[in-house]
């Protein structure tokens, strides 16, 4: 398996650069930068910093969307990033989530997401494009130069989005819980989409948000809010992950805030056992078992999203458990 780290751009740029260099030295393969509207630094600025600071890491967004930036602008940004780090750039995109509300948007339709992906690929191939992407338009549009093949990964939790990712994307960033049955269902939905896909190579990535800590109580507490977020953002995914209906309803009734970290009242109702079943939260043995199981399940990549104030202990622990080879 490949191993990646997902970071929100909340550190000061100089601190972020040092963290990214350290992640590469630990032996990680990928670095994903969150794109969250107003609640952290600009994803593309921080992706640029990451590409400049490293020589090997693959760098992607986790994730952008077809709404807050015009699709043509997004395509041009990734063309520029690929010039900076040839072959090391991934366009992670999705339908958008609750932070969009502050900008007056709802989540994009899946049809808009598909149009977004198709238009970017055509621009990257050097075509002149006339297209509609939701309410956006491209009218005789072309980039200064072609960008070749930049992979597109789709963030997905719900069944329809997972199937859409399988059909149209080069990879998927799945957040579906860490139990055998939800993962089995998600992989089946992915394969349903893959049957109709013209993309030859596909990468299945599983997102692991939480913490690894000798104090298991602390690890669980750090991940409680992301579980509440899943129930709010995608009730079907929460049900598939084994969350009971009454808990999903209670979370919905108590949910507030845009970013998941703000949903403290909703997070408080999530039991410890549910946190460990849905998120990645526990001690070393817990982490070893989960990573071994994901490898045996055929997952290509795991993306670690540490949720503690200092992400380094969890990043270091997973690198050690995974047997990553330090470089430099």
C-alpha positions as CSV (number, residue, x, y, z in Angstrom):
1,X,0.0,0.0,0.0
2,X,0.9,3.6,-0.5
3,X,0.7,5.9,2.6
4,X,-0.3,9.5,2.5
5,X,-1.0,12.3,5.0
6,X,-3.8,14.8,4.8
7,X,-3.2,18.2,6.3
8,X,-5.5,21.2,6.7
9,X,-3.5,24.4,5.8
10,X,-3.7,25.8,9.3
11,X,0.0,26.1,10.2
12,X,2.0,29.2,9.2
13,X,3.6,28.6,5.8
14,X,7.2,28.2,7.2
15,X,6.0,25.7,9.8
16,X,4.0,23.9,7.1
17,X,7.0,23.6,4.9
18,X,9.1,22.0,7.6
19,X,6.3,19.6,8.5
20,X,6.0,18.5,4.8
21,X,9.7,18.0,4.5
22,X,9.7,15.8,7.6
23,X,6.7,13.8,6.2
24,X,8.7,13.1,3.1
25,X,11.8,12.1,5.1
26,X,9.7,9.6,7.1
27,X,8.9,7.8,3.8
28,X,5.4,8.8,3.1
29,X,4.3,8.7,-0.6
30,X,1.5,11.4,-0.7
31,X,0.6,14.7,0.8
32,X,-3.0,16.0,0.5
33,X,-3.9,19.6,1.3
34,X,-7.4,20.4,2.5
35,X,-9.5,22.9,0.6
36,X,-12.0,24.4,3.1
37,X,-13.0,27.9,1.8
38,X,-12.5,30.3,4.7
39,X,-11.4,28.0,7.5
40,X,-7.7,27.4,6.6
41,X,-5.1,28.7,4.2
42,X,-5.5,28.5,0.5
43,X,-5.1,25.0,-0.7
44,X,-3.3,25.9,-3.9
45,X,-0.8,28.2,-2.1
46,X,0.0,25.4,0.3
47,X,0.2,22.8,-2.5
48,X,2.7,25.0,-4.2
49,X,4.7,25.2,-1.0
50,X,4.6,21.4,-0.6
51,X,5.8,20.8,-4.2
52,X,8.7,23.3,-3.8
53,X,9.7,21.9,-0.5
54,X,9.8,18.2,-1.6
55,X,11.3,16.1,-4.4
56,X,9.3,12.9,-4.2
57,X,5.9,13.4,-2.5
58,X,2.8,13.3,-4.7
59,X,0.7,16.3,-3.8
60,X,-3.0,16.7,-4.2
61,X,-6.0,18.7,-3.0
62,X,-8.4,17.0,-0.5
63,X,-10.6,18.3,-2.0
64,X,-11.6,21.1,-4.2
65,X,-15.0,21.4,-5.9
66,X,-16.7,22.7,-9.1
67,X,-18.3,25.7,-7.3
68,X,-15.9,28.1,-5.5
69,X,-13.6,28.4,-8.5
70,X,-14.4,28.3,-12.1
71,X,-13.6,25.0,-13.7
72,X,-11.3,26.7,-16.2
73,X,-9.4,28.4,-13.4
74,X,-9.0,25.1,-11.6
75,X,-7.7,23.4,-14.7
76,X,-5.2,26.2,-15.2
77,X,-4.0,26.0,-11.5
78,X,-3.4,22.3,-11.9
79,X,-1.5,22.8,-15.2
80,X,0.7,25.3,-13.4
81,X,1.2,22.9,-10.4
82,X,2.1,20.1,-12.8
83,X,4.8,22.3,-14.3
84,X,6.2,22.9,-10.8
85,X,6.2,19.2,-9.9
86,X,5.8,17.1,-13.1
87,X,4.0,13.9,-12.5
88,X,3.6,14.6,-8.8
89,X,0.2,16.4,-8.9
90,X,-3.3,15.0,-8.3
91,X,-6.5,17.0,-8.6
92,X,-8.7,15.9,-5.7
93,X,-12.2,17.1,-6.1
94,X,-15.8,16.5,-4.9
95,X,-19.2,17.9,-4.6
96,X,-18.3,20.2,-1.6
97,X,-19.5,20.2,2.0
98,X,-20.8,22.4,4.8
99,X,-18.1,25.2,4.5
100,X,-19.7,26.1,1.2
101,X,-22.8,27.3,3.0
102,X,-20.9,30.5,4.1
103,X,-20.3,31.3,0.5
104,X,-23.9,30.9,-0.5
105,X,-23.5,27.5,-2.2
106,X,-25.1,24.1,-1.8
107,X,-23.3,20.9,-2.7
108,X,-22.8,20.4,-6.4
109,X,-24.8,17.9,-8.3
110,X,-23.0,14.7,-9.3
111,X,-23.8,15.7,-13.0
112,X,-21.9,18.9,-12.4
113,X,-19.0,17.1,-10.9
114,X,-18.8,14.8,-14.0
115,X,-19.0,17.9,-16.3
116,X,-16.2,19.5,-14.2
117,X,-13.9,16.5,-14.6
118,X,-14.6,16.1,-18.3
119,X,-13.9,19.8,-19.1
120,X,-10.7,19.9,-17.1
121,X,-9.4,16.8,-19.0
122,X,-10.2,18.3,-22.3
123,X,-8.4,21.6,-21.4
124,X,-5.4,19.6,-20.2
125,X,-5.3,17.8,-23.5
126,X,-5.0,21.1,-25.3
127,X,-8.5,21.2,-26.7
128,X,-10.6,24.3,-27.3
129,X,-13.6,23.7,-25.2
130,X,-17.3,24.8,-25.3
131,X,-19.1,23.4,-22.3
132,X,-21.5,23.9,-19.5
133,X,-20.5,22.9,-16.0
134,X,-23.5,23.5,-13.8
135,X,-24.1,27.2,-14.1
136,X,-20.6,27.9,-15.4
137,X,-19.7,28.1,-19.1
138,X,-16.6,27.6,-21.2
139,X,-16.8,29.4,-24.5
140,X,-14.0,28.7,-26.9
141,X,-11.7,28.2,-24.0
142,X,-8.2,26.8,-24.1
143,X,-5.1,26.8,-21.9
144,X,-1.8,28.4,-22.8
145,X,-0.3,24.9,-23.1
146,X,-1.5,21.3,-22.7
147,X,-0.9,19.6,-19.4
148,X,-1.0,16.0,-20.4
149,X,-2.5,13.5,-18.0
150,X,-3.2,14.9,-14.5
151,X,-5.1,12.3,-12.4
152,X,-8.4,13.2,-10.8
153,X,-9.5,11.6,-7.5
154,X,-13.0,12.1,-6.2
155,X,-13.8,12.3,-2.5
156,X,-16.7,10.0,-1.7
157,X,-18.7,8.7,1.2
158,X,-22.2,8.0,-0.1
159,X,-23.0,5.2,-2.5
160,X,-23.9,7.3,-5.6
161,X,-20.7,9.4,-5.3
162,X,-18.6,6.3,-4.9
163,X,-20.1,4.8,-8.0
164,X,-19.6,8.0,-9.9
165,X,-15.9,8.1,-8.8
166,X,-15.5,4.5,-10.1
167,X,-17.1,5.4,-13.5
168,X,-15.4,8.8,-14.2
169,X,-12.3,9.4,-12.0
170,X,-8.8,8.0,-11.8
171,X,-9.1,7.3,-8.1
172,X,-11.3,7.7,-5.1
173,X,-10.7,9.1,-1.6
174,X,-13.2,7.1,0.5
175,X,-14.4,7.9,4.0
176,X,-16.8,5.1,4.7
177,X,-15.9,3.8,8.1
178,X,-13.5,1.1,9.1
179,X,-15.7,-2.0,9.4
180,X,-15.7,-5.0,7.1
181,X,-19.3,-4.6,5.9
182,X,-19.2,-0.9,5.0
183,X,-16.0,-1.4,3.2
184,X,-17.3,-4.4,1.3
185,X,-20.4,-2.3,0.2
186,X,-18.2,0.6,-0.8
187,X,-15.9,-1.6,-2.9
188,X,-18.9,-3.2,-4.6
189,X,-20.3,0.3,-5.4
190,X,-17.0,1.3,-6.8
191,X,-16.8,-1.8,-9.0
192,X,-20.3,-1.1,-10.3
193,X,-19.0,2.2,-11.6
194,X,-15.7,0.7,-12.8
195,X,-17.6,-1.6,-15.2
196,X,-18.6,1.4,-17.3
197,X,-15.3,3.3,-17.0
198,X,-12.9,4.0,-19.8
199,X,-10.1,4.7,-17.3
200,X,-7.6,1.9,-17.3
201,X,-5.7,2.5,-14.1
202,X,-7.6,3.3,-10.9
203,X,-6.5,3.9,-7.3
204,X,-8.6,3.2,-4.3
205,X,-7.6,5.3,-1.3
206,X,-9.1,5.0,2.2
207,X,-9.1,8.1,4.4
208,X,-8.2,7.5,8.0
209,X,-9.1,10.5,10.2
210,X,-8.2,10.3,13.9
211,X,-5.2,9.6,16.0
212,X,-2.9,6.9,17.3
213,X,-2.1,7.4,21.0
214,X,-1.1,5.2,23.9
215,X,-3.9,7.0,25.7
216,X,-6.7,5.5,23.8
217,X,-9.2,7.8,25.4
218,X,-7.4,10.8,23.9
219,X,-7.3,9.2,20.5
220,X,-11.0,8.5,20.5
221,X,-11.8,12.1,21.7
222,X,-9.9,13.6,18.8
223,X,-12.0,11.7,16.3
224,X,-15.4,12.1,17.8
225,X,-16.3,15.2,15.7
226,X,-15.4,13.6,12.3
227,X,-17.8,10.8,13.0
228,X,-20.6,13.3,13.8
229,X,-19.7,15.1,10.5
230,X,-20.1,11.9,8.5
231,X,-23.6,11.3,10.0
232,X,-24.5,14.9,9.0
233,X,-22.9,15.0,5.6
234,X,-23.9,11.6,4.4
235,X,-26.6,9.7,6.4
236,X,-26.4,6.8,3.9
237,X,-22.7,6.4,4.5
238,X,-23.3,6.6,8.3
239,X,-25.9,3.9,8.0
240,X,-23.5,1.7,6.0
241,X,-20.8,2.3,8.6
242,X,-23.2,0.8,11.2
243,X,-24.4,3.9,12.9
244,X,-27.9,3.4,14.3
245,X,-30.7,5.6,12.9
246,X,-31.5,7.1,16.3
247,X,-27.9,8.2,16.7
248,X,-27.9,9.8,13.2
249,X,-31.0,11.7,14.1
250,X,-29.6,12.8,17.4
251,X,-26.5,14.1,15.7
252,X,-28.5,16.0,13.2
253,X,-30.6,17.6,15.9
254,X,-27.4,18.8,17.7
255,X,-25.2,19.7,14.7
256,X,-24.0,23.3,14.3
257,X,-21.0,24.9,12.6
258,X,-19.4,24.5,9.1
259,X,-16.2,22.7,9.8
260,X,-16.5,19.4,11.6
261,X,-14.3,20.7,14.5
262,X,-17.1,23.2,15.4
263,X,-19.7,20.5,15.9
264,X,-18.8,19.8,19.5
265,X,-22.4,19.3,20.8
266,X,-23.2,16.8,18.1
267,X,-19.8,15.0,18.7
268,X,-20.6,14.6,22.4
269,X,-23.4,12.2,21.7
270,X,-21.2,9.7,19.7
271,X,-20.3,6.6,21.7
272,X,-16.6,5.5,21.9
273,X,-17.4,2.2,20.2
274,X,-18.9,4.0,17.2
275,X,-15.9,6.4,17.0
276,X,-13.5,3.4,16.7
277,X,-15.7,1.7,14.2
278,X,-16.0,4.7,11.9
279,X,-12.8,6.7,12.5
280,X,-9.1,5.7,13.0
281,X,-8.7,6.2,16.7
282,X,-6.9,4.0,19.2
283,X,-3.6,2.6,20.4
284,X,-0.8,1.0,18.5
285,X,-2.4,-2.5,18.4
286,X,-5.7,-1.0,17.1
287,X,-3.7,0.8,14.3
288,X,-1.7,-2.3,13.4
289,X,-4.9,-4.4,13.0
290,X,-6.7,-1.7,10.9
291,X,-3.8,-1.2,8.5
292,X,-3.2,-4.9,8.1
293,X,-6.9,-5.5,7.4
294,X,-7.0,-2.6,4.8
295,X,-4.0,-4.1,3.0
296,X,-5.6,-7.5,2.9
297,X,-8.9,-5.9,1.6
298,X,-7.1,-4.6,-1.5
299,X,-6.9,-0.9,-0.6
300,X,-4.2,0.7,-2.7
301,X,-3.5,3.8,-0.5
302,X,-4.3,4.9,3.0
303,X,-4.4,8.6,3.7
304,X,-3.9,9.5,7.3
305,X,-5.7,12.6,8.6
306,X,-4.4,13.3,12.1
307,X,-6.9,15.3,14.1
308,X,-4.8,16.2,17.2
309,X,-3.5,19.7,17.7
310,X,0.0,18.4,17.0
311,X,-0.2,15.9,14.1
312,X,3.4,14.7,14.4
313,X,3.0,11.9,17.0
314,X,0.3,10.1,14.9
315,X,2.2,10.6,11.7
316,X,5.3,9.2,13.2
317,X,3.5,6.3,14.8
318,X,1.8,5.2,11.5
319,X,5.1,5.5,9.7
320,X,6.7,3.1,12.2
321,X,3.8,0.7,12.2
322,X,3.7,0.6,8.4
323,X,7.5,0.1,8.2
324,X,8.1,3.1,5.9
325,X,11.7,3.6,4.9
326,X,13.0,6.9,6.0
327,X,14.9,9.0,3.4
328,X,17.5,11.7,3.6
